[in-house]
Structures are given as C-alpha cells and as structure tokens.
Amino acid sequence: MDTSFLSVLQTGGRPVPWLDILGIFLFIAGFIVGLGAVTVIDIHGFLGRKSAYWTEATTRTHKVTKPLIWIGLLLACSGALITYRDSGLSGVPLLQGMIAVALILNGLFLSFYVSPYMLTREREGRAGELLPDSLQVKIALSFIVSFVGWWGEVFLLVWYLVMVR
C-alpha cells in the first residue's frame, strides 16, 4: 500500500490538475500578501490624516508594505495568467485584467510620487508633520482605487471559481 503524501490525497481516480492548483494558489497567495499589506498601510494612512504620530508611523510602515504590495500583485498576476491560460481575455479575466492595470497605475503613483515625498520629509526630520491637504485628497482617492480594486479582484476570482468554472 502506497502511503506517500500524494497518494493520500483522494482524487477519485482523476488526474491531479497541478497547473490549475499552482495558478489558484499563486492567485490567492498574491491576495493574502498584497491585500494584507494594503490593509495595514491604509489603516496607518487613515489614522495619519490628523495625527503626527500616525503620519510618522505611516512613513516607516510603508517601507515594508510597499514591496509586499508589489509582490502580492506579481503573485496574483502570475496566478491569473496560469488560471486563465485557456480562458482568453474576456469576461471575468478581462475585468480582472482591467482592475489589475488600475492597481498597477495606482501603485506607480504611490511608489514614485507619494513614497519619495514621504522619504524626503523623513530625511529632513519632518516625518511627523501632517501631509498637505492636496496630497491627502490624492491619497484618499488612491485608497478608494486600492480598496475597491483589491476586494473586487478577490470577489471576481470567487465568482469565476463558483459560477464560471
């Protein structure tokens, strides 16, 4: 009797679709890493709107969350490419692709505009100063794009797996 790990998994005699498993695993892992980091930095940013303490904490925290968000996006996009490899770019995959583009553009704005601004202020000893209102408005809009985008992606993957597949 073969008791290896893979033989313990019951497949009902069907071949194991390892590529599909890998794709969905990477997709979900991307959401866990990316959305987890987004949630942390969004909460910090919300608290930092009116608080010098939380503004400084946000500046420090984003140094960790920023790469995690990009890693999450990379994992999720890799998983999507594998998962949707036979689906073509229509329906749910098309919608998720459009949302991914919005999340990438949003991330570029945050990484190459907001982040350098915050790091410069930190080097100047002004990390605890509240951000200007004009920048806070842009960051708030970015938060909305991020929140709706990431959670929309999760919902659409669930929809695809339950309703389409």
C-alpha positions in Angstrom: 0.0 0.0 0.0 1.4 3.4 -1.1 1.1 5.9 1.7 3.1 8.7 0.2 1.8 12.2 0.7 0.4 12.5 -2.9 -1.3 9.1 -2.8 -3.0 10.1 0.5 -4.8 12.8 -1.4 -8.0 11.3 -2.8 -8.7 12.3 -6.4 -11.3 9.7 -7.3 -9.1 8.3 -10.0 -8.9 11.7 -11.7 -5.5 13.1 -12.7 -4.4 15.9 -10.4 -4.5 19.3 -12.2 -1.3 20.6 -10.7 -1.0 23.6 -13.0 -4.5 24.7 -12.0 -3.7 24.2 -8.4 -0.5 26.2 -8.7 -2.3 29.0 -10.6 -5.1 29.3 -8.0 -2.6 29.0 -5.1 -0.5 31.9 -6.5 -3.6 33.9 -7.2 -4.8 33.6 -3.6 -1.3 34.0 -2.2 -1.0 37.3 -4.0 -4.2 38.4 -2.5 -3.1 37.4 1.0 0.3 39.2 0.7 -0.9 42.2 -1.2 -4.2 42.9 0.3 -2.8 42.3 3.8 -0.1 44.9 3.2 -2.7 47.3 1.6 -4.9 46.9 4.7 -2.0 47.7 7.0 -0.9 50.8 5.2 -4.4 52.1 4.5 -5.2 51.9 8.2 -2.0 53.8 9.0 -2.8 56.4 6.4 -6.3 56.9 7.7 -5.0 57.3 11.2 -2.3 59.7 10.0 -4.7 62.2 8.4 -4.9 64.2 11.6 -2.1 62.7 13.8 1.6 63.5 13.7 2.3 60.2 15.4 0.5 58.1 12.8 1.9 60.2 9.9 5.4 59.2 11.1 4.3 55.6 11.6 2.9 55.5 8.1 6.2 56.8 6.7 8.0 54.0 8.4 5.5 51.3 7.8 5.3 51.9 4.0 8.9 50.9 3.7 7.7 47.3 4.5 4.3 47.3 2.9 5.3 48.8 -0.4 7.4 45.9 -1.5 4.8 43.4 -0.1 2.1 45.0 -2.2 4.2 44.7 -5.4 5.0 41.1 -4.5 1.3 40.5 -4.0 0.4 42.0 -7.3 3.1 39.9 -9.0 1.9 36.7 -7.4 -1.8 37.5 -8.2 -1.0 38.3 -11.8 1.1 35.2 -12.2 -1.7 33.1 -10.8 -4.1 34.8 -13.1 -2.0 34.0 -16.1 -1.9 30.4 -15.2 -5.5 30.1 -14.1 -6.9 31.8 -17.2 -4.4 30.4 -19.7 -7.2 28.6 -21.6 -10.0 31.2 -21.0 -8.8 34.0 -23.2 -9.2 37.6 -22.3 -12.9 38.0 -22.0 -15.5 38.1 -19.2 -14.0 37.8 -15.7 -10.4 37.5 -16.8 -10.8 40.7 -18.9 -12.4 42.6 -16.0 -9.7 41.4 -13.6 -7.0 42.5 -16.1 -8.5 45.9 -16.3 -8.6 46.2 -12.5 -5.0 44.9 -12.3 -3.9 47.7 -14.7 -5.7 50.3 -12.4 -4.0 48.8 -9.3 -0.6 48.9 -11.1 -1.1 52.6 -12.1 -2.2 53.4 -8.6 0.9 51.6 -7.2 3.1 53.5 -9.6 1.7 56.8 -8.3 2.2 55.8 -4.7 5.6 54.3 -5.2 7.1 57.1 -7.4 5.3 60.2 -6.2 4.0 59.7 -2.6 6.7 57.5 -1.3 9.7 59.7 -2.4 7.8 62.7 -0.9 7.4 61.0 2.4 11.0 59.7 2.4 12.4 63.2 1.7 10.4 64.6 4.6 11.7 61.9 6.8 15.3 62.7 5.8 14.6 66.4 6.6 13.3 65.5 10.1 9.7 66.3 9.1 8.2 62.8 9.1 5.7 63.6 11.8 4.3 66.6 10.1 0.8 66.2 8.6 0.7 65.9 4.8 -0.7 68.8 2.9 -4.4 68.6 2.2 -3.9 68.4 -1.5 -1.8 65.3 -1.1 -4.2 63.8 1.4 -7.0 64.1 -1.1 -4.9 62.3 -3.8 -4.0 59.6 -1.3 -7.7 59.2 -0.2 -8.6 58.7 -3.9 -5.8 56.2 -4.2 -7.1 54.4 -1.2 -10.6 54.1 -2.8 -9.0 52.7 -6.0 -6.9 50.3 -4.0 -9.7 49.1 -1.7 -12.3 48.6 -4.5 -9.6 47.1 -6.8 -8.2 44.5 -4.4 -11.5 43.4 -3.0 -13.1 43.5 -6.5 -10.3 41.1 -7.6 -11.0 38.7 -4.8 -14.7 38.8 -5.4 -14.3 38.2 -9.2 -12.0 35.2 -8.5 -14.6 33.7 -6.2 -17.3 34.4 -8.8 -15.2 32.7 -11.5 -14.4 29.6 -9.4 -18.0 29.2 -8.3 -20.1 30.4 -11.2 -18.0 30.1 -14.4 -15.7 27.2 -13.8 
